[in-house]
Amino acid sequence: MAKTITFAILHFGVAFGITYLLTGSIVIGGAVALIEPAINTVVFYFHDKVWQRIEKRSRPLLA
């Protein structure tokens, strides 16, 4: 769990830092840093579901 939390903090920092450097706005940087990881989490969920189906289809019927 510690690894997940530190990665989330790192992700927030990178998203904020890049957006702040591009826009010069703390508000926009903060908004992007909060919204982007939330959207990525939802997208990852569906991405993982697709990969589970792909892996299931590629398994041999008899091992």
trRosetta pair geometry for C-beta under 8 A, 3 or more apart (Angstrom, degrees):
i j d omega theta_ij theta_ji phi_ij phi_ji
1 4 5.6 -54 -153 36 39 113
1 5 6.3 37 152 -18 70 106
2 5 5.8 -55 -146 38 32 110
2 6 6.2 27 157 -15 67 107
3 6 6.0 -57 -144 40 28 106
3 7 6.2 29 155 -19 63 108
4 7 5.8 -57 -148 37 28 110
4 8 6.4 31 153 -22 64 105
5 8 5.6 -52 -149 33 32 113
5 9 6.6 31 152 -17 64 103
6 9 5.6 -51 -149 36 36 112
6 10 6.3 39 151 -19 66 106
7 10 5.4 -53 -147 39 34 114
7 11 6.1 39 153 -23 67 105
8 11 5.6 -50 -144 36 30 114
8 12 6.4 34 153 -20 63 104
8 37 7.0 91 -147 -165 80 153
9 12 5.7 -52 -149 35 31 113
9 13 6.3 31 153 -19 63 107
10 13 5.7 -57 -149 37 30 112
10 14 6.3 27 156 -17 66 106
11 14 6.0 -55 -145 37 28 108
11 15 6.3 26 157 -16 64 109
11 37 5.4 101 130 -95 128 123
12 15 6.0 -59 -146 39 26 108
12 16 6.1 22 158 -15 64 112
12 33 5.0 69 -160 179 68 109
12 34 7.7 33 -129 -75 99 50
12 37 6.6 -43 -77 -25 70 147
13 16 5.8 -58 -143 41 27 109
13 17 5.9 26 160 -20 65 112
13 33 7.7 59 -60 -138 14 130
14 17 5.8 -56 -140 38 26 111
14 18 6.2 21 165 -14 64 109
15 18 6.4 -59 -145 38 23 104
15 19 6.2 14 161 -10 61 115
15 29 7.9 144 126 -171 68 68
15 32 5.6 -155 164 124 102 91
15 33 4.1 146 98 -110 110 65
15 36 5.1 -173 -140 60 141 139
15 37 6.6 -118 -22 -37 158 94
16 19 6.1 -68 -147 43 25 105
16 20 5.9 23 160 -20 66 113
16 29 4.6 70 -158 164 68 100
16 30 6.4 28 -120 -85 107 44
16 32 7.2 156 -93 77 45 92
16 33 3.8 5 -63 -70 84 142
17 20 5.8 -57 -142 37 25 110
17 21 6.3 23 159 -17 63 108
17 29 7.5 80 -50 -157 14 124
18 21 5.8 -57 -149 37 29 110
18 22 6.3 21 156 -14 64 111
19 22 5.8 -60 -145 41 31 108
19 23 5.9 -8 168 13 69 115
19 25 7.9 -58 143 66 92 83
19 28 6.0 -141 159 123 116 88
19 29 4.2 161 94 -114 105 65
19 32 4.2 154 -85 57 163 148
19 33 6.7 -134 28 -44 136 82
20 23 6.6 -74 -131 54 22 85
20 24 6.9 66 -179 -103 59 15
20 25 6.9 -135 -124 65 60 41
20 26 6.5 27 -116 -95 111 47
20 28 7.8 154 -89 79 52 85
20 29 3.7 18 -63 -90 83 149
21 24 7.9 23 -157 -64 15 53
23 28 4.8 -54 107 81 162 142
23 29 6.7 -163 56 -53 116 82
25 28 3.9 59 90 19 125 106
25 29 6.0 174 93 -13 64 85
26 29 5.6 -57 -144 41 29 115
26 30 6.1 30 157 -20 65 107
27 30 5.9 -56 -149 36 26 109
27 31 6.4 25 154 -18 63 107
28 31 5.6 -53 -144 37 33 112
28 32 6.2 30 158 -16 66 106
29 32 6.1 -57 -146 39 26 107
29 33 6.1 26 155 -20 63 112
30 33 5.6 -58 -144 38 29 113
30 34 6.4 20 159 -13 65 108
31 34 6.1 -64 -152 39 28 104
31 35 5.9 12 161 -9 69 117
32 35 6.0 -61 -130 46 28 101
32 36 5.4 27 175 -22 69 116
33 36 6.7 -36 -115 33 17 108
33 37 7.3 10 174 -6 48 108
34 37 7.1 -73 -162 38 22 99
34 38 6.7 15 154 -15 60 117
35 38 5.8 -67 -154 39 32 112
35 39 6.2 25 158 -16 71 109
36 39 6.0 -57 -145 38 29 107
36 40 6.2 30 156 -20 65 109
37 40 5.4 -54 -142 39 34 115
37 41 6.4 43 156 -28 65 100
38 41 5.8 -50 -155 26 30 114
38 42 7.1 25 151 -12 61 102
39 42 5.9 -55 -155 36 37 109
39 43 6.2 34 150 -17 69 108
40 43 5.5 -55 -142 41 34 112
40 44 6.0 39 156 -25 67 105
41 44 5.8 -52 -147 33 27 113
41 45 6.8 36 151 -27 60 100
42 45 5.7 -47 -157 23 34 116
42 46 7.1 22 153 -7 64 102
43 46 6.2 -61 -157 41 35 103
43 47 6.1 39 148 -23 69 110
44 47 5.2 -54 -142 39 34 117
44 48 6.1 38 157 -23 67 104
45 48 6.0 -58 -154 34 25 111
45 49 6.7 27 149 -20 61 105
46 49 5.4 -48 -148 32 38 115
46 50 6.6 40 153 -20 66 100
47 50 5.9 -54 -154 33 31 111
47 51 6.5 27 151 -14 64 107
48 51 5.7 -55 -147 39 34 111
48 52 6.4 40 152 -25 65 102
49 52 5.6 -50 -150 30 31 114
49 53 6.8 31 152 -17 62 102
50 53 5.8 -56 -157 34 34 110
50 54 6.5 33 148 -18 67 106
51 54 5.4 -51 -144 37 37 113
51 55 6.1 36 157 -17 68 105
52 55 5.9 -55 -145 40 29 109
52 56 6.2 33 154 -23 63 108
53 56 5.6 -54 -146 35 30 114
53 57 6.4 27 157 -17 64 106
54 57 6.0 -58 -151 36 29 108
54 58 6.4 16 156 -13 64 113
55 58 5.9 -63 -143 41 30 105
55 59 6.8 46 156 -39 64 96
56 59 6.1 -43 -158 8 31 115
60 63 6.0 129 79 -85 111 57
